[in-house]
Amino acid sequence: MGTNYYWKQAKDAKSHHIGKSSGGWCFALRLHPKLGIMSLRDWEEIWARSGLIEDEYGFELSKSDMLGVILDRGRDDPVERHFDFARNHAAPGPNNLVRHEIDDHCIGWGDGTYDLIVGEFY
């Protein structure tokens, strides 16, 4: 279970998926190649210009709160690699988190506690 986050140009505008926060995992940062969003920096530039950020429950977040969700992640318990990691396409990540293995869905790991994900997911 996790929480999805969205950016909208205006309150009633179409939303764009920012990504998903799931407990124990690096943040899954959604990239949108057709919109020119290929990094966290691209998202930050969009947030600086306009729009609003909401979670899937309709709660609005500030830009700094959204960055906190993406970058200030970790857990106290150490993560050990075992058979579930391979089955779930996961690998040990920073701050005792699990992260996506790099493949055609996860095209890279961010500089911190987020993964770069292409394609739809929720």
Biopython code that builds the backbone (N, CA, C, O; Angstrom):
import numpy as np
from Bio.PDB.StructureBuilder import StructureBuilder

atoms = [
    (1, "MET", "N", (0.841, -1.169, 0.000)),
    (1, "MET", "CA", (0.000, 0.000, 0.000)),
    (1, "MET", "C", (0.891, 1.239, 0.000)),
    (1, "MET", "O", (1.964, 1.243, 0.604)),
    (2, "GLY", "N", (0.447, 2.267, -0.669)),
    (2, "GLY", "CA", (1.212, 3.493, -0.744)),
    (2, "GLY", "C", (0.312, 4.663, -1.067)),
    (2, "GLY", "O", (-0.910, 4.529, -1.132)),
    (3, "THR", "N", (0.932, 5.813, -1.269)),
    (3, "THR", "CA", (0.196, 7.023, -1.601)),
    (3, "THR", "C", (0.745, 7.606, -2.899)),
    (3, "THR", "O", (1.955, 7.769, -3.056)),
    (4, "ASN", "N", (-0.155, 7.915, -3.821)),
    (4, "ASN", "CA", (0.198, 8.542, -5.086)),
    (4, "ASN", "C", (0.097, 10.058, -4.965)),
    (4, "ASN", "O", (-0.721, 10.579, -4.206)),
    (5, "TYR", "N", (0.940, 10.760, -5.726)),
    (5, "TYR", "CA", (0.979, 12.218, -5.706)),
    (5, "TYR", "C", (0.837, 12.737, -7.134)),
    (5, "TYR", "O", (1.320, 12.128, -8.088)),
    (6, "TYR", "N", (0.154, 13.892, -7.254)),
    (6, "TYR", "CA", (-0.173, 14.448, -8.561)),
    (6, "TYR", "C", (0.095, 15.944, -8.596)),
    (6, "TYR", "O", (-0.014, 16.626, -7.576)),
    (7, "TRP", "N", (0.448, 16.454, -9.774)),
    (7, "TRP", "CA", (0.597, 17.880, -10.020)),
    (7, "TRP", "C", (-0.488, 18.300, -10.991)),
    (7, "TRP", "O", (-0.790, 17.592, -11.951)),
    (8, "LYS", "N", (-1.080, 19.479, -10.726)),
    (8, "LYS", "CA", (-2.094, 20.057, -11.598)),
    (8, "LYS", "C", (-1.710, 21.502, -11.897)),
    (8, "LYS", "O", (-1.221, 22.214, -11.019)),
    (9, "GLN", "N", (-1.930, 21.927, -13.126)),
    (9, "GLN", "CA", (-1.689, 23.317, -13.506)),
    (9, "GLN", "C", (-2.620, 24.249, -12.724)),
    (9, "GLN", "O", (-2.214, 25.334, -12.306)),
    (10, "ALA", "N", (-3.868, 23.818, -12.531)),
    (10, "ALA", "CA", (-4.863, 24.574, -11.767)),
    (10, "ALA", "C", (-5.769, 23.565, -11.063)),
    (10, "ALA", "O", (-5.727, 22.372, -11.362)),
    (11, "LYS", "N", (-6.584, 24.047, -10.130)),
    (11, "LYS", "CA", (-7.411, 23.166, -9.294)),
    (11, "LYS", "C", (-8.228, 22.160, -10.110)),
    (11, "LYS", "O", (-8.277, 20.982, -9.756)),
    (12, "ASP", "N", (-8.867, 22.604, -11.191)),
    (12, "ASP", "CA", (-9.732, 21.714, -11.972)),
    (12, "ASP", "C", (-9.067, 21.181, -13.242)),
    (12, "ASP", "O", (-9.739, 20.612, -14.102)),
    (13, "ALA", "N", (-7.763, 21.362, -13.361)),
    (13, "ALA", "CA", (-7.040, 20.919, -14.559)),
    (13, "ALA", "C", (-6.718, 19.429, -14.487)),
    (13, "ALA", "O", (-6.846, 18.797, -13.438)),
    (14, "LYS", "N", (-6.302, 18.890, -15.617)),
    (14, "LYS", "CA", (-5.859, 17.500, -15.690)),
    (14, "LYS", "C", (-4.642, 17.315, -14.777)),
    (14, "LYS", "O", (-3.776, 18.187, -14.700)),
    (15, "SER", "N", (-4.589, 16.189, -14.100)),
    (15, "SER", "CA", (-3.455, 15.927, -13.203)),
    (15, "SER", "C", (-2.394, 15.084, -13.903)),
    (15, "SER", "O", (-2.681, 14.334, -14.835)),
    (16, "HIS", "N", (-1.160, 15.233, -13.424)),
    (16, "HIS", "CA", (-0.029, 14.445, -13.917)),
    (16, "HIS", "C", (0.593, 13.736, -12.719)),
    (16, "HIS", "O", (0.897, 14.360, -11.703)),
    (17, "HIS", "N", (0.774, 12.453, -12.851)),
    (17, "HIS", "CA", (1.293, 11.617, -11.773)),
    (17, "HIS", "C", (2.752, 11.978, -11.472)),
    (17, "HIS", "O", (3.610, 11.908, -12.352)),
    (18, "ILE", "N", (3.021, 12.360, -10.230)),
    (18, "ILE", "CA", (4.386, 12.641, -9.789)),
    (18, "ILE", "C", (5.075, 11.351, -9.378)),
    (18, "ILE", "O", (6.250, 11.139, -9.677)),
    (19, "GLY", "N", (4.337, 10.496, -8.695)),
    (19, "GLY", "CA", (4.921, 9.239, -8.260)),
    (19, "GLY", "C", (4.212, 8.664, -7.060)),
    (19, "GLY", "O", (3.134, 9.112, -6.670)),
    (20, "LYS", "N", (4.847, 7.651, -6.482)),
    (20, "LYS", "CA", (4.222, 6.906, -5.392)),
    (20, "LYS", "C", (5.194, 6.703, -4.241)),
    (20, "LYS", "O", (6.362, 6.367, -4.434)),
    (21, "SER", "N", (4.678, 6.917, -3.048)),
    (21, "SER", "CA", (5.412, 6.646, -1.819)),
    (21, "SER", "C", (4.859, 5.374, -1.205)),
    (21, "SER", "O", (3.678, 5.307, -0.862)),
    (22, "SER", "N", (5.701, 4.375, -1.067)),
    (22, "SER", "CA", (5.317, 3.110, -0.441)),
    (22, "SER", "C", (6.257, 2.845, 0.719)),
    (22, "SER", "O", (7.468, 3.023, 0.594)),
    (23, "GLY", "N", (5.711, 2.425, 1.835)),
    (23, "GLY", "CA", (6.500, 2.175, 3.030)),
    (23, "GLY", "C", (7.651, 1.218, 2.775)),
    (23, "GLY", "O", (7.458, 0.143, 2.209)),
    (24, "GLY", "N", (8.857, 1.611, 3.196)),
    (24, "GLY", "CA", (10.038, 0.769, 3.062)),
    (24, "GLY", "C", (10.713, 0.828, 1.710)),
    (24, "GLY", "O", (11.751, 0.195, 1.512)),
    (25, "TRP", "N", (10.144, 1.578, 0.770)),
    (25, "TRP", "CA", (10.673, 1.662, -0.590)),
    (25, "TRP", "C", (11.182, 3.060, -0.875)),
    (25, "TRP", "O", (10.727, 4.031, -0.271)),
    (26, "CYS", "N", (12.136, 3.160, -1.804)),
    (26, "CYS", "CA", (12.501, 4.455, -2.364)),
    (26, "CYS", "C", (11.281, 4.997, -3.104)),
    (26, "CYS", "O", (10.481, 4.225, -3.634)),
    (27, "PHE", "N", (11.138, 6.307, -3.142)),
    (27, "PHE", "CA", (10.020, 6.934, -3.839)),
    (27, "PHE", "C", (10.093, 6.583, -5.321)),
    (27, "PHE", "O", (11.161, 6.666, -5.926)),
    (28, "ALA", "N", (8.960, 6.190, -5.910)),
    (28, "ALA", "CA", (8.880, 5.885, -7.339)),
    (28, "ALA", "C", (8.523, 7.169, -8.072)),
    (28, "ALA", "O", (7.345, 7.516, -8.165)),
    (29, "LEU", "N", (9.524, 7.885, -8.597)),
    (29, "LEU", "CA", (9.328, 9.163, -9.275)),
    (29, "LEU", "C", (8.957, 8.912, -10.730)),
    (29, "LEU", "O", (9.741, 8.348, -11.493)),
    (30, "ARG", "N", (7.767, 9.331, -11.101)),
    (30, "ARG", "CA", (7.251, 9.109, -12.453)),
    (30, "ARG", "C", (7.842, 10.124, -13.424)),
    (30, "ARG", "O", (7.771, 11.332, -13.197)),
    (31, "LEU", "N", (8.416, 9.627, -14.493)),
    (31, "LEU", "CA", (8.931, 10.465, -15.568)),
    (31, "LEU", "C", (7.898, 10.515, -16.692)),
    (31, "LEU", "O", (7.175, 9.548, -16.931)),
    (32, "HIS", "N", (7.843, 11.647, -17.371)),
    (32, "HIS", "CA", (6.905, 11.836, -18.472)),
    (32, "HIS", "C", (7.698, 12.339, -19.683)),
    (32, "HIS", "O", (7.761, 13.547, -19.913)),
    (33, "PRO", "N", (8.300, 11.439, -20.453)),
    (33, "PRO", "CA", (9.129, 11.853, -21.586)),
    (33, "PRO", "C", (8.409, 12.783, -22.565)),
    (33, "PRO", "O", (9.020, 13.723, -23.074)),
    (34, "LYS", "N", (7.135, 12.542, -22.836)),
    (34, "LYS", "CA", (6.397, 13.383, -23.792)),
    (34, "LYS", "C", (6.210, 14.802, -23.281)),
    (34, "LYS", "O", (6.013, 15.726, -24.071)),
    (35, "LEU", "N", (6.272, 14.985, -21.960)),
    (35, "LEU", "CA", (6.148, 16.320, -21.364)),
    (35, "LEU", "C", (7.511, 16.929, -21.052)),
    (35, "LEU", "O", (7.590, 18.048, -20.545)),
    (36, "GLY", "N", (8.583, 16.199, -21.352)),
    (36, "GLY", "CA", (9.932, 16.689, -21.071)),
    (36, "GLY", "C", (10.333, 16.552, -19.607)),
    (36, "GLY", "O", (11.266, 17.215, -19.156)),
    (37, "ILE", "N", (9.638, 15.701, -18.867)),
    (37, "ILE", "CA", (9.954, 15.487, -17.449)),
    (37, "ILE", "C", (10.773, 14.203, -17.343)),
    (37, "ILE", "O", (10.236, 13.097, -17.410)),
    (38, "MET", "N", (12.097, 14.378, -17.174)),
    (38, "MET", "CA", (13.005, 13.237, -17.161)),
    (38, "MET", "C", (13.876, 13.188, -15.909)),
    (38, "MET", "O", (14.822, 12.403, -15.837)),
    (39, "SER", "N", (13.550, 14.041, -14.908)),
    (39, "SER", "CA", (14.359, 14.065, -13.694)),
    (39, "SER", "C", (13.587, 14.767, -12.577)),
    (39, "SER", "O", (12.556, 15.395, -12.816)),
    (40, "LEU", "N", (14.097, 14.651, -11.374)),
    (40, "LEU", "CA", (13.524, 15.393, -10.257)),
    (40, "LEU", "C", (13.691, 16.888, -10.506)),
    (40, "LEU", "O", (12.796, 17.671, -10.189)),
    (41, "ARG", "N", (14.813, 17.286, -11.063)),
    (41, "ARG", "CA", (15.051, 18.707, -11.382)),
    (41, "ARG", "C", (13.958, 19.239, -12.315)),
    (41, "ARG", "O", (13.489, 20.362, -12.129)),
    (42, "ASP", "N", (13.547, 18.454, -13.311)),
    (42, "ASP", "CA", (12.463, 18.866, -14.214)),
    (42, "ASP", "C", (11.167, 19.089, -13.432)),
    (42, "ASP", "O", (10.460, 20.069, -13.664)),
    (43, "TRP", "N", (10.859, 18.183, -12.511)),
    (43, "TRP", "CA", (9.663, 18.365, -11.676)),
    (43, "TRP", "C", (9.778, 19.643, -10.855)),
    (43, "TRP", "O", (8.822, 20.414, -10.771)),
    (44, "GLU", "N", (10.938, 19.871, -10.251)),
    (44, "GLU", "CA", (11.120, 21.069, -9.431)),
    (44, "GLU", "C", (10.912, 22.349, -10.246)),
    (44, "GLU", "O", (10.334, 23.315, -9.748)),
    (45, "GLU", "N", (11.378, 22.356, -11.483)),
    (45, "GLU", "CA", (11.194, 23.535, -12.338)),
    (45, "GLU", "C", (9.722, 23.769, -12.637)),
    (45, "GLU", "O", (9.275, 24.916, -12.663)),
    (46, "ILE", "N", (8.965, 22.709, -12.861)),
    (46, "ILE", "CA", (7.527, 22.837, -13.098)),
    (46, "ILE", "C", (6.830, 23.366, -11.846)),
    (46, "ILE", "O", (6.002, 24.272, -11.929)),
    (47, "TRP", "N", (7.167, 22.800, -10.687)),
    (47, "TRP", "CA", (6.530, 23.233, -9.437)),
    (47, "TRP", "C", (6.838, 24.694, -9.137)),
    (47, "TRP", "O", (6.004, 25.397, -8.567)),
    (48, "ALA", "N", (8.017, 25.155, -9.512)),
    (48, "ALA", "CA", (8.414, 26.543, -9.246)),
    (48, "ALA", "C", (7.613, 27.528, -10.085)),
    (48, "ALA", "O", (7.427, 28.673, -9.672)),
    (49, "ARG", "N", (7.138, 27.112, -11.248)),
    (49, "ARG", "CA", (6.401, 28.011, -12.142)),
    (49, "ARG", "C", (4.948, 28.170, -11.750)),
    (49, "ARG", "O", (4.435, 29.288, -11.720)),
    (50, "SER", "N", (4.277, 27.073, -11.451)),
    (50, "SER", "CA", (2.836, 27.165, -11.203)),
    (50, "SER", "C", (2.271, 25.833, -10.744)),
    (50, "SER", "O", (2.983, 24.839, -10.604)),
    (51, "GLY", "N", (0.981, 25.851, -10.518)),
    (51, "GLY", "CA", (0.249, 24.640, -10.224)),
    (51, "GLY", "C", (0.208, 24.283, -8.760)),
    (51, "GLY", "O", (0.666, 25.030, -7.895)),
    (52, "LEU", "N", (-0.356, 23.119, -8.509)),
    (52, "LEU", "CA", (-0.466, 22.630, -7.142)),
    (52, "LEU", "C", (-0.195, 21.138, -7.098)),
    (52, "LEU", "O", (-0.324, 20.431, -8.098)),
    (53, "ILE", "N", (0.180, 20.683, -5.927)),
    (53, "ILE", "CA", (0.501, 19.281, -5.700)),
    (53, "ILE", "C", (-0.520, 18.726, -4.716)),
    (53, "ILE", "O", (-0.782, 19.326, -3.674)),
    (54, "GLU", "N", (-1.092, 17.574, -5.056)),
    (54, "GLU", "CA", (-2.054, 16.905, -4.181)),
    (54, "GLU", "C", (-1.720, 15.427, -4.086)),
    (54, "GLU", "O", (-1.146, 14.848, -5.008)),
    (55, "ASP", "N", (-2.087, 14.817, -2.955)),
    (55, "ASP", "CA", (-2.001, 13.370, -2.883)),
    (55, "ASP", "C", (-3.312, 12.786, -3.401)),
    (55, "ASP", "O", (-4.239, 13.521, -3.738)),
    (56, "GLU", "N", (-3.378, 11.486, -3.459)),
    (56, "GLU", "CA", (-4.557, 10.832, -4.039)),
    (56, "GLU", "C", (-5.830, 11.051, -3.224)),
    (56, "GLU", "O", (-6.927, 10.754, -3.697)),
    (57, "TYR", "N", (-5.692, 11.561, -2.021)),
    (57, "TYR", "CA", (-6.848, 11.817, -1.163)),
    (57, "TYR", "C", (-7.315, 13.266, -1.246)),
    (57, "TYR", "O", (-8.266, 13.654, -0.568)),
    (58, "GLY", "N", (-6.638, 14.074, -2.088)),
    (58, "GLY", "CA", (-7.030, 15.458, -2.273)),
    (58, "GLY", "C", (-6.373, 16.444, -1.326)),
    (58, "GLY", "O", (-6.721, 17.624, -1.332)),
    (59, "PHE", "N", (-5.424, 15.984, -0.508)),
    (59, "PHE", "CA", (-4.708, 16.881, 0.398)),
    (59, "PHE", "C", (-3.586, 17.585, -0.372)),
    (59, "PHE", "O", (-2.787, 16.941, -1.052)),
    (60, "GLU", "N", (-3.539, 18.904, -0.256)),
    (60, "GLU", "CA", (-2.538, 19.695, -0.952)),
    (60, "GLU", "C", (-1.231, 19.714, -0.167)),
    (60, "GLU", "O", (-1.232, 19.784, 1.062)),
    (61, "LEU", "N", (-0.117, 19.650, -0.893)),
    (61, "LEU", "CA", (1.218, 19.698, -0.298)),
    (61, "LEU", "C", (1.973, 20.888, -0.859)),
    (61, "LEU", "O", (1.764, 21.282, -2.007)),
    (62, "SER", "N", (2.846, 21.457, -0.051)),
    (62, "SER", "CA", (3.750, 22.480, -0.555)),
    (62, "SER", "C", (4.847, 21.789, -1.366)),
    (62, "SER", "O", (5.029, 20.574, -1.284)),
    (63, "LYS", "N", (5.557, 22.574, -2.133)),
    (63, "LYS", "CA", (6.653, 22.016, -2.927)),
    (63, "LYS", "C", (7.739, 21.439, -2.016)),
    (63, "LYS", "O", (8.315, 20.394, -2.317)),
    (64, "SER", "N", (8.014, 22.117, -0.911)),
    (64, "SER", "CA", (9.035, 21.601, 0.016)),
    (64, "SER", "C", (8.553, 20.329, 0.711)),
    (64, "SER", "O", (9.358, 19.436, 0.977)),
    (65, "ASP", "N", (7.259, 20.229, 1.011)),
    (65, "ASP", "CA", (6.735, 18.990, 1.593)),
    (65, "ASP", "C", (6.850, 17.831, 0.601)),
    (65, "ASP", "O", (7.173, 16.708, 0.987)),
    (66, "MET", "N", (6.581, 18.111, -0.687)),
    (66, "MET", "CA", (6.706, 17.064, -1.703)),
    (66, "MET", "C", (8.151, 16.601, -1.816)),
    (66, "MET", "O", (8.410, 15.402, -1.921)),
    (67, "LEU", "N", (9.089, 17.531, -1.794)),
    (67, "LEU", "CA", (10.508, 17.146, -1.830)),
    (67, "LEU", "C", (10.870, 16.314, -0.604)),
    (67, "LEU", "O", (11.676, 15.389, -0.704)),
    (68, "GLY", "N", (10.290, 16.628, 0.547)),
    (68, "GLY", "CA", (10.530, 15.827, 1.743)),
    (68, "GLY", "C", (10.050, 14.400, 1.586)),
    (68, "GLY", "O", (10.724, 13.464, 2.017)),
    (69, "VAL", "N", (8.885, 14.225, 0.970)),
    (69, "VAL", "CA", (8.354, 12.877, 0.725)),
    (69, "VAL", "C", (9.317, 12.094, -0.171)),
    (69, "VAL", "O", (9.510, 10.893, 0.017)),
    (70, "ILE", "N", (9.910, 12.772, -1.132)),
    (70, "ILE", "CA", (10.801, 12.112, -2.096)),
    (70, "ILE", "C", (12.197, 11.866, -1.520)),
    (70, "ILE", "O", (12.781, 10.804, -1.731)),
    (71, "LEU", "N", (12.725, 12.848, -0.795)),
    (71, "LEU", "CA", (14.147, 12.811, -0.407)),
    (71, "LEU", "C", (14.428, 12.442, 1.049)),
    (71, "LEU", "O", (15.532, 11.997, 1.363)),
    (72, "ASP", "N", (13.472, 12.615, 1.927)),
    (72, "ASP", "CA", (13.699, 12.349, 3.357)),
    (72, "ASP", "C", (13.065, 11.026, 3.748)),
    (72, "ASP", "O", (12.083, 10.983, 4.489)),
    (73, "ARG", "N", (13.643, 9.950, 3.238)),
    (73, "ARG", "CA", (13.074, 8.617, 3.442)),
    (73, "ARG", "C", (14.106, 7.712, 4.100)),
    (73, "ARG", "O", (15.313, 7.880, 3.921)),
    (74, "GLY", "N", (13.612, 6.769, 4.850)),
    (74, "GLY", "CA", (14.491, 5.781, 5.449)),
    (74, "GLY", "C", (13.749, 4.982, 6.496)),
    (74, "GLY", "O", (12.621, 5.299, 6.875)),
    (75, "ARG", "N", (14.412, 3.942, 6.948)),
    (75, "ARG", "CA", (13.848, 3.126, 8.025)),
    (75, "ARG", "C", (14.987, 2.642, 8.904)),
    (75, "ARG", "O", (16.139, 2.582, 8.474)),
    (76, "ASP", "N", (14.653, 2.301, 10.129)),
    (76, "ASP", "CA", (15.662, 1.886, 11.100)),
    (76, "ASP", "C", (16.126, 0.451, 10.890)),
    (76, "ASP", "O", (17.301, 0.144, 11.093)),
    (77, "ASP", "N", (15.221, -0.426, 10.488)),
    (77, "ASP", "CA", (15.555, -1.840, 10.330)),
    (77, "ASP", "C", (16.381, -2.064, 9.071)),
    (77, "ASP", "O", (16.020, -1.564, 8.006)),
    (78, "PRO", "N", (17.489, -2.808, 9.171)),
    (78, "PRO", "CA", (18.289, -3.084, 7.965)),
    (78, "PRO", "C", (17.540, -3.988, 6.985)),
    (78, "PRO", "O", (16.770, -4.864, 7.380)),
    (79, "VAL", "N", (17.785, -3.752, 5.724)),
    (79, "VAL", "CA", (17.174, -4.561, 4.666)),
    (79, "VAL", "C", (18.182, -5.634, 4.270)),
    (79, "VAL", "O", (19.343, -5.330, 3.997)),
    (80, "GLU", "N", (17.744, -6.872, 4.240)),
    (80, "GLU", "CA", (18.615, -7.970, 3.814)),
    (80, "GLU", "C", (18.080, -8.520, 2.504)),
    (80, "GLU", "O", (16.871, -8.663, 2.321)),
    (81, "ARG", "N", (18.998, -8.828, 1.596)),
    (81, "ARG", "CA", (18.593, -9.392, 0.304)),
    (81, "ARG", "C", (18.179, -10.855, 0.517)),
    (81, "ARG", "O", (18.929, -11.642, 1.094)),
    (82, "HIS", "N", (17.003, -11.197, 0.055)),
    (82, "HIS", "CA", (16.515, -12.577, 0.132)),
    (82, "HIS", "C", (15.638, -12.852, -1.083)),
    (82, "HIS", "O", (15.525, -12.001, -1.965)),
    (83, "PHE", "N", (15.023, -14.014, -1.141)),
    (83, "PHE", "CA", (14.321, -14.417, -2.350)),
    (83, "PHE", "C", (13.175, -13.487, -2.721)),
    (83, "PHE", "O", (12.856, -13.386, -3.906)),
    (84, "ASP", "N", (12.541, -12.806, -1.779)),
    (84, "ASP", "CA", (11.456, -11.890, -2.103)),
    (84, "ASP", "C", (11.946, -10.718, -2.949)),
    (84, "ASP", "O", (11.202, -10.225, -3.797)),
    (85, "PHE", "N", (13.181, -10.261, -2.739)),
    (85, "PHE", "CA", (13.704, -9.151, -3.526)),
    (85, "PHE", "C", (13.696, -9.508, -5.006)),
    (85, "PHE", "O", (13.224, -8.724, -5.830)),
    (86, "ALA", "N", (14.208, -10.671, -5.349)),
    (86, "ALA", "CA", (14.278, -11.068, -6.754)),
    (86, "ALA", "C", (12.873, -11.229, -7.331)),
    (86, "ALA", "O", (12.611, -10.820, -8.463)),
    (87, "ARG", "N", (11.987, -11.816, -6.563)),
    (87, "ARG", "CA", (10.623, -12.027, -7.041)),
    (87, "ARG", "C", (9.923, -10.692, -7.283)),
    (87, "ARG", "O", (9.117, -10.577, -8.206)),
    (88, "ASN", "N", (10.220, -9.694, -6.475)),
    (88, "ASN", "CA", (9.574, -8.389, -6.589)),
    (88, "ASN", "C", (10.373, -7.396, -7.420)),
    (88, "ASN", "O", (10.035, -6.213, -7.445)),
    (89, "HIS", "N", (11.416, -7.841, -8.095)),
    (89, "HIS", "CA", (12.267, -6.958, -8.896)),
    (89, "HIS", "C", (12.796, -5.810, -8.041)),
    (89, "HIS", "O", (12.727, -4.645, -8.433)),
    (90, "ALA", "N", (13.317, -6.152, -6.880)),
    (90, "ALA", "CA", (13.802, -5.140, -5.946)),
    (90, "ALA", "C", (15.259, -5.389, -5.588)),
    (90, "ALA", "O", (15.790, -6.487, -5.755)),
    (91, "ALA", "N", (15.884, -4.329, -5.087)),
    (91, "ALA", "CA", (17.274, -4.388, -4.655)),
    (91, "ALA", "C", (17.417, -3.547, -3.390)),
    (91, "ALA", "O", (16.608, -2.651, -3.149)),
    (92, "PRO", "N", (18.426, -3.824, -2.593)),
    (92, "PRO", "CA", (18.656, -2.973, -1.419)),
    (92, "PRO", "C", (18.971, -1.541, -1.864)),
    (92, "PRO", "O", (19.681, -1.327, -2.847)),
    (93, "GLY", "N", (18.440, -0.577, -1.132)),
    (93, "GLY", "CA", (18.656, 0.824, -1.463)),
    (93, "GLY", "C", (19.258, 1.583, -0.296)),
    (93, "GLY", "O", (19.657, 0.975, 0.698)),
    (94, "PRO", "N", (19.328, 2.906, -0.402)),
    (94, "PRO", "CA", (19.904, 3.728, 0.666)),
    (94, "PRO", "C", (18.978, 3.803, 1.883)),
    (94, "PRO", "O", (17.773, 3.580, 1.771)),
    (95, "ASN", "N", (19.546, 4.115, 3.027)),
    (95, "ASN", "CA", (18.783, 4.346, 4.265)),
    (95, "ASN", "C", (17.880, 3.167, 4.639)),
    (95, "ASN", "O", (16.776, 3.356, 5.149)),
    (96, "ASN", "N", (18.363, 1.955, 4.381)),
    (96, "ASN", "CA", (17.633, 0.721, 4.689)),
    (96, "ASN", "C", (16.320, 0.585, 3.919)),
    (96, "ASN", "O", (15.396, -0.080, 4.387)),
    (97, "LEU", "N", (16.231, 1.198, 2.761)),
    (97, "LEU", "CA", (15.054, 1.081, 1.909)),
    (97, "LEU", "C", (15.289, 0.028, 0.836)),
    (97, "LEU", "O", (16.424, -0.368, 0.570)),
    (98, "VAL", "N", (14.206, -0.412, 0.232)),
    (98, "VAL", "CA", (14.249, -1.290, -0.937)),
    (98, "VAL", "C", (14.032, -0.391, -2.148)),
    (98, "VAL", "O", (13.303, 0.598, -2.067)),
    (99, "ARG", "N", (14.658, -0.729, -3.264)),
    (99, "ARG", "CA", (14.438, 0.064, -4.477)),
    (99, "ARG", "C", (14.213, -0.857, -5.664)),
    (99, "ARG", "O", (14.525, -2.047, -5.616)),
    (100, "HIS", "N", (13.669, -0.291, -6.723)),
    (100, "HIS", "CA", (13.416, -1.058, -7.945)),
    (100, "HIS", "C", (14.731, -1.415, -8.619)),
    (100, "HIS", "O", (15.661, -0.610, -8.648)),
    (101, "GLU", "N", (14.803, -2.617, -9.155)),
    (101, "GLU", "CA", (15.948, -2.958, -9.983)),
    (101, "GLU", "C", (15.834, -2.182, -11.286)),
    (101, "GLU", "O", (14.728, -1.916, -11.757)),
    (102, "ILE", "N", (16.959, -1.819, -11.867)),
    (102, "ILE", "CA", (16.943, -1.088, -13.127)),
    (102, "ILE", "C", (16.560, -2.046, -14.251)),
    (102, "ILE", "O", (17.160, -3.107, -14.428)),
    (103, "ASP", "N", (15.538, -1.635, -15.007)),
    (103, "ASP", "CA", (15.048, -2.419, -16.133)),
    (103, "ASP", "C", (14.320, -1.459, -17.075)),
    (103, "ASP", "O", (14.598, -0.260, -17.064)),
    (104, "ASP", "N", (13.395, -1.968, -17.888)),
    (104, "ASP", "CA", (12.704, -1.067, -18.816)),
    (104, "ASP", "C", (11.643, -0.210, -18.127)),
    (104, "ASP", "O", (11.132, 0.731, -18.735)),
    (105, "HIS", "N", (11.304, -0.507, -16.892)),
    (105, "HIS", "CA", (10.323, 0.274, -16.108)),
    (105, "HIS", "C", (11.035, 1.277, -15.201)),
    (105, "HIS", "O", (10.630, 2.437, -15.117)),
    (106, "CYS", "N", (12.078, 0.839, -14.532)),
    (106, "CYS", "CA", (12.911, 1.710, -13.700)),
    (106, "CYS", "C", (14.189, 1.972, -14.481)),
    (106, "CYS", "O", (15.043, 1.093, -14.600)),
    (107, "ILE", "N", (14.321, 3.193, -15.018)),
    (107, "ILE", "CA", (15.448, 3.455, -15.914)),
    (107, "ILE", "C", (16.671, 4.014, -15.192)),
    (107, "ILE", "O", (17.697, 4.282, -15.817)),
    (108, "GLY", "N", (16.560, 4.191, -13.870)),
    (108, "GLY", "CA", (17.710, 4.665, -13.114)),
    (108, "GLY", "C", (17.353, 4.950, -11.675)),
    (108, "GLY", "O", (16.185, 4.950, -11.287)),
    (109, "TRP", "N", (18.387, 5.193, -10.895)),
    (109, "TRP", "CA", (18.219, 5.552, -9.493)),
    (109, "TRP", "C", (18.592, 7.018, -9.335)),
    (109, "TRP", "O", (19.614, 7.467, -9.853)),
    (110, "GLY", "N", (17.767, 7.753, -8.626)),
    (110, "GLY", "CA", (18.058, 9.157, -8.396)),
    (110, "GLY", "C", (19.189, 9.333, -7.404)),
    (110, "GLY", "O", (19.649, 8.371, -6.788)),
    (111, "ASP", "N", (19.629, 10.562, -7.255)),
    (111, "ASP", "CA", (20.661, 10.904, -6.272)),
    (111, "ASP", "C", (19.998, 11.013, -4.907)),
    (111, "ASP", "O", (19.770, 12.113, -4.403)),
    (112, "GLY", "N", (19.699, 9.894, -4.331)),
    (112, "GLY", "CA", (19.014, 9.868, -3.044)),
    (112, "GLY", "C", (18.000, 8.755, -3.004)),
    (112, "GLY", "O", (18.184, 7.701, -3.613)),
    (113, "THR", "N", (16.933, 8.998, -2.285)),
    (113, "THR", "CA", (15.957, 7.946, -1.994)),
    (113, "THR", "C", (14.791, 7.947, -2.972)),
    (113, "THR", "O", (13.628, 7.930, -2.568)),
    (114, "TYR", "N", (15.112, 7.965, -4.265)),
    (114, "TYR", "CA", (14.062, 7.861, -5.279)),
    (114, "TYR", "C", (14.581, 7.122, -6.497)),
    (114, "TYR", "O", (15.773, 7.126, -6.803)),
    (115, "ASP", "N", (13.630, 6.481, -7.186)),
    (115, "ASP", "CA", (13.907, 5.755, -8.416)),
    (115, "ASP", "C", (13.209, 6.457, -9.572)),
    (115, "ASP", "O", (12.176, 7.097, -9.375)),
    (116, "LEU", "N", (13.758, 6.344, -10.765)),
    (116, "LEU", "CA", (13.217, 6.999, -11.961)),
    (116, "LEU", "C", (12.408, 5.989, -12.762)),
    (116, "LEU", "O", (12.956, 5.041, -13.325)),
    (117, "ILE", "N", (11.096, 6.206, -12.804)),
    (117, "ILE", "CA", (10.172, 5.240, -13.363)),
    (117, "ILE", "C", (9.479, 5.802, -14.609)),
    (117, "ILE", "O", (9.011, 6.941, -14.599)),
    (118, "VAL", "N", (9.416, 5.012, -15.668)),
    (118, "VAL", "CA", (8.676, 5.389, -16.867)),
    (118, "VAL", "C", (7.462, 4.484, -17.012)),
    (118, "VAL", "O", (7.441, 3.370, -16.489)),
    (119, "GLY", "N", (6.461, 4.965, -17.718)),
    (119, "GLY", "CA", (5.249, 4.188, -17.917)),
    (119, "GLY", "C", (4.277, 4.362, -16.770)),
    (119, "GLY", "O", (4.626, 4.883, -15.711)),
    (120, "GLU", "N", (3.069, 3.922, -16.994)),
    (120, "GLU", "CA", (2.022, 4.091, -15.995)),
    (120, "GLU", "C", (2.143, 3.072, -14.872)),
    (120, "GLU", "O", (2.483, 1.909, -15.091)),
    (121, "PHE", "N", (1.858, 3.536, -13.675)),
    (121, "PHE", "CA", (1.758, 2.681, -12.490)),
    (121, "PHE", "C", (0.962, 3.449, -11.448)),
    (121, "PHE", "O", (0.916, 4.678, -11.476)),
    (122, "TYR", "N", (0.347, 2.735, -10.547)),
    (122, "TYR", "CA", (-0.430, 3.400, -9.475)),
    (122, "TYR", "C", (-0.384, 2.594, -8.220)),
    (122, "TYR", "O", (-0.973, 2.986, -7.212)),
]
sb = StructureBuilder()
sb.init_structure("model")
sb.init_model(0)
sb.init_chain("A")
sb.init_seg("    ")
for serial, (resi, resn, name, xyz) in enumerate(atoms, 1):
    if name == "N":
        sb.init_residue(resn, " ", resi, " ")
    sb.init_atom(name, np.array(xyz, "f"), 0.0, 1.0, " ", f" {name:<3s}", serial, name[0])
structure = sb.get_structure()
